Amino acid sequence: MQSEIDDEQIRTEIWDEIYKSGPQSIAILAEVKQLDEQVILSVVQHDWFDLDDQIVSIATEG
């Protein structure tokens, strides 16, 4: 499905951005990616990420 491919691409780009720049807010990520905050929230609700008080970071095990 096309939207799943798009979500995966966005998710990968967000992971790369956070890896390079550190944890960021949903609002900043939406601005950087030029997407709605709901889209960002949707793609970061994934095992790759931790979301705490609207701040997205890369998930760590443990």
Stockholm file with secondary structure:
# STOCKHOLM 1.0

chainA/1-62         MQSEIDDEQIRTEIWDEIYKSGPQSIAILAEVKQLDEQVILSVVQHDWFDLDDQIVSIATEG
#=GR chainA/1-62 SS CHHHHHHHHHHHHHHHHHHHHCCEEHHHHHHHHTCCHHHHHHHHSSTTEEEETTEEEECCCC
#=GC SS_cons        CHHHHHHHHHHHHHHHHHHHHCCEEHHHHHHHHTCCHHHHHHHHSSTTEEEETTEEEECCCC
//
